[in-house]
């Protein structure tokens, strides 16, 4: 088909095609539209679909013309794209459509493409990026160990001497102004000493008491402050395990001693901070190069991305009536930056040598198996899935790009105590 196509660039990412399809070339498609309309028409005296040509063309021409335009303009638009070698990233808007029987069909199509942009000339030290080396302290190790012990605590029933943090089952009886029980207002309650509403002075009233004791206080148990009597039925206490060799064997059978295990905890904290440092550094590195390359994000791309984020937030918060404009505003910058990186990364992969071959993926998988022999079957099963292999391919391409960007950067190391992070976080 010999289409006449004029392409006009409206901005960095928007094109408009003016398309003319000659009557000679579109006659056969018009005949198909005519057949389709005829097959749906029922006129008294004729079998369905058997309408004489003259009646069809005099009475139903507008309907045939409309059917033809609806069925064929999309097809001619696709042909025009092939001719112009353009790849749209959104649904085209077809407009200024003009057609009547035995005339040419003309229309315009407006759509967006991924913008082309030049990569900067890469050279040594073209950007400066700060890398933070976190220094943790022994206090943090102790705190982590405390948390691990607390997570392994067992609940035990005790009979006497209530302490802060104990859980109680009580008979809760509401009292009237003279201190007499109000009939019918008695219930079993589960309360925690030191947790709302049993806090401060109210908590002190329970400390040191025993099973079977009664505590009378004014307190708000959810429907205003009232006078209650608490009869203590059960006292449960979370008892921490003792930090000894027996305990650490349950945590890590390969550990020889408590000190050995403490060192492992210290190392894993250090590893976590290394990972955090690496993530922060990579993020700053990417930001710097995105600023240099200045990729332009097409509006439809940003729109789709934000719509997906909003759907995700709705699902996670289980809130269909979410204020969408608020979420959009909150994520706008994040979405723009992510898409700019996506465009820069894509450009680098296609124009420089960052492609990941099948061999790279296979090597990575066999290396992973070599390091975790016991999980061989799981690793193989995981990477049998095409989507997981593709994700790994993307990650390996990212690693190559990040390494390359590092080589063209000046890295400024700075140490920071993790205790300062904690302090900043609390302010």
Secondary structure, DSSP 8 states (H G I E B T S, - for coil): ---EEEEEEEETTEEEEEEEE-HHHHHHHHHHHHHHHHHH---TTS-TT---HHHHHHHSHHHHHHHHHHHHHHHHHHHHHHHHT--BSS--EEEEEE--TTS-EEEEEEEEB----------TTSEEEEEEEEE--HHHHHHHHHHHHHHT-EEEEE-S---TT-EEEEEEEEE-TTS-EEEEEEEEEEEETTSTTS-HHHHHTTTT--TT-EEEEEEESSSSEEEEEEEEEEEEEEE----SHHHHHHH-TT--SHHHHHHHHHHHHHHHHHHHHHHHHHHHHHHHHHHHH-----HHHHHHHHHHHHHHHHHHHT-TT--HHHHHHHHHHHHHHHHHHHHHHHHHHHHTT----HHHHHHHHHHHHHHTGGGHHHHHHHTTSHHHHHHHHHHHHHHHHHHHHHHTEEEEEEEEEHHHHHHHHH-
